Amino acid sequence: MTSPTSNGLAIQREEGDSKGRYVVHLDGAEAELTYSRAGDSMIIIDHTEVPGAMRGS
């Protein structure tokens, strides 16, 4: 699933049975947030990665 933001970036969601991630691509670089499901109504964000070129943007 891909959702556009107000500034035109496309955020992709990739979801499996118990884990997933959100991904943004910008100028050939990739930023991500990964998570694990901890029940029906809770997720645990377990990793973020932002390339130096995207920091502060």
Backbone as a ProteinNet text record, in pm:
[ID]
protein_1_A
[PRIMARY]
MTSPTSNGLAIQREEGDSKGRYVVHLDGAEAELTYSRAGDSMIIIDHTEVPGAMRGS
[TERTIARY]
84.1	0	89	56.7	131.4	36.4	81.3	1.7	84.7	34.7	108.5	93.8	197.8	192.9	163.5	146.3	115.7	230.4	354.2	467.9	505.1	421	440.3	520.1	574.6	646	546.7	586.4	502.2	555.1	471.3	507.9	448.8	535.1	490	481	376	363.1	372.6	461.5	476.2	443	347.7	300.5	295.7	349.4	342.2	248.6	252.9	163.9	191	318.5	350.1	446.1	495.9	590.8	557.2	612.9	592.8	691	679.8	765.8	701.6	740.6	705.4	833.4	826.2	944.3	916.5	1017.2	1012.9	1139.3	1124.7	1238.6	1248.2	1370.4	1393	1532	1539.1	1666.9	1757	1700.1	1777.2	1810.8	1770.6	1795.4	1665.6	1678.6	1562.8	1566.2	1454.2	1436.3	1330.1	1343.9	1244.8	1219.6	1103.3	1063.2	1006.7	1060.7	1009	937.7	842.4	764.4	725.2	689.6	636.2	501.3	409.5	277.9	287.3	224.6	221.2	75.4	-2.6	-145.2	-227.2	-357	-448.8	-441.9	-404.8	-411.3	-278.7	-167.5	-39.7	69.1	156.4	274.7	397.4	511.5	638	726.9	764.2	857.1	995.5	1060.4	1186.6	1308.8	1289	1405.5	1366.8	1452.2	1439.3	1575	1572.1	1694.8	1668.9	1749.4	1738.2	1877.4	1895.1	2025.3	2061.7	2189.4	2236.2	2178.9	2161.6	2108.6	1964.8	1891.2	1751.2	1733.1	1833.3	1818.6	1790.1	1694.4	1656	1563.3	1522.2	1433.1	1288.1
-117.2	0	123.9	223.1	347.4	463.1	556.5	674.5	799.4	896.9	1021.1	1112.6	1192.4	1289.7	1427.1	1525.7	1661	1723.1	1674.3	1729.3	1642.8	1545.6	1467.7	1339.6	1312.2	1185.9	1070.4	956.8	837.4	746.8	717.3	627.5	491.3	390	253.9	175.6	94.7	4.4	-138.3	-213	-355.4	-429.8	-521.8	-587.5	-738.4	-808.1	-953.4	-994.3	-1121.1	-1170.3	-1105.7	-1088.6	-1035.2	-917.7	-880.9	-771.1	-687.4	-567.2	-482.3	-368.2	-284	-167	-59.4	64.6	179.5	226.3	261.4	297.6	424.3	511.8	631.5	632.3	657.5	671.5	817	870.9	1009.3	1020.8	1063	1082.6	960	841.9	718.4	662.9	730.6	683.7	628.3	541.4	477.8	499.3	543.6	552.9	451.7	389.3	289.7	292.5	244.8	219.3	78.3	-9.1	-146	-165.9	-257.4	-283.6	-429.9	-469.6	-603.4	-586.9	-675.2	-672.7	-739.5	-676.6	-729.9	-738.2	-815.6	-827.9	-755.8	-750.2	-690.8	-538.8	-473.8	-327.5	-261	-334.3	-275.7	-318	-222.6	-254.2	-205.6	-266.5	-225.7	-178.6	-51.8	0.7	-43.5	-125.8	-185.7	-136.8	-55.5	-8.7	109.6	209.9	316.6	336.1	373.6	399.1	515.9	620.4	738.4	771.4	770.8	808	952.6	980.1	1113	1223.1	1197.3	1297.1	1336.6	1249.5	1277.4	1336.5	1333.7	1382	1531	1567.1	1706.8	1756.7	1667.7	1709.7	1702.8
0	0	0	-82.1	-89.1	-62.5	22.3	53.8	30.7	-46.4	-65.6	55.5	82.3	190.9	132.5	218	171.2	92	113.6	38.9	-81.8	-117.4	-237.7	-221.2	-102.4	-80.4	-75.3	-127.4	-121.5	-10.2	87	195.9	164.5	156.4	127.1	257.7	268.8	383.1	332.5	394.2	363.8	491.7	483.6	605.4	588.7	688.4	694.2	805.8	845.3	951	1086.3	1121.5	1254.5	1251.5	1133.2	1120.6	998.6	996.6	880.5	881	776.5	770.1	685	711.4	630.8	563.4	435.2	357.4	276.3	270.5	186.1	101.3	-28.6	-119.5	-162.4	-157	-197.2	-257	-381.5	-450.6	-442.8	-459.9	-460.3	-322.8	-215.5	-78.9	-20.3	79.5	141.9	292.9	348.8	493.8	532.2	649.6	690.2	840.3	876.4	1013.8	1013.8	1099.2	1106.4	1239.2	1239.1	1360	1369	1490.6	1518.6	1585.1	1554.9	1620.3	1756.9	1855.6	1991.8	2036.8	1965.2	1994.4	1889	1911.9	1814.4	1807.8	1917.2	1920.7	1955.3	1946.9	1983	1884.9	1850.8	1772.5	1848.6	1820.6	1879.4	1764.9	1766.7	1666.7	1708.9	1625.2	1667.8	1591.9	1487	1412.5	1324.8	1318.2	1220.1	1153.4	1027.7	953.2	859.6	874	788.5	735.9	603.5	548	585	594.6	632	545.1	417	325.1	356.6	426.4	459.1	598.7	681.3	819.6	822.1	903.7	916.8	807.5	717.6	607.1	649.2
[MASK]
+++++++++++++++++++++++++++++++++++++++++++++++++++++++++

